[in-house]
Amino acid sequence: MEQMEHGTDQGSRMAAEQAAMVADGQRIIKAHMPHTYAAILDQARHHGRTIWALVRRGLAGEPHCFWAREGGYTVGTLADGADSGDGSACVCIVGRVDVPAPVSTPVPLVRPAHDAEWRAPADAYHGHHFGCAQCISAGQGRGGRCGVGQPLWRTYADAVGG
């Protein structure tokens, strides 16, 4: 019985550590990785919750799910034995999705290091977004943005090429 309780405690501790890793990774993406966040949102529009599940699994340490590097930040877990890349300004890798994607124009995931026109629109939009329940829901694919958030989002999306 004691061994079983110890195993349960260890499992709970591991689950809590993974939840903390996921929360920290999500915070970093939203605050410091606008191109990565835009790419995830774009893929989520096509594949729905499957993309968010892959991102969370990668952030929790599972290989072959999600990995990204942008602006000096790296989140997620590379596939076993994979090279971390050439230091590009923005790289985002999401695992295989078994749902066929609709035909669309892909969002470029690699941007030049000097591309900083997105910073002011990103700050303006995120400053509003994280305090607005309607815009947060819209970012998760549930409904539209509010009257203040929609123009801020459009300006931000245009700046990052979305």
C-alpha angles and dihedrals in degrees: 000000000000091000090050092051090049090052091050091049090049091048091049091048091050091048090050091049091050091048089052091049091051093047092048092048092049091049091051093048094049095043103036111014108061096160091050091047091049091050091050091049091049092051091046089056088059102035104024123206093353090079093050089050091052091048092050092047091051092047088051090057104265112140123226093034113081140344131161140175125193137148094356094311125111123190135172132027127291121225113268109283094003121144115244092228138247100298094268116176093247130011124167124181122185123185125251116295115205093207113090112243120232114249108269142143107277119237110239108244099193116069130176116267091239093057101112102142088106096064100082095043089045092052092047094048096042090047088060100032099060092053097046119078092197094054092045089053090048090052088056091052096259111122133318134306122262124259092267096041099048097065090042090051093047091051091047094046091049090051093054093042096252 
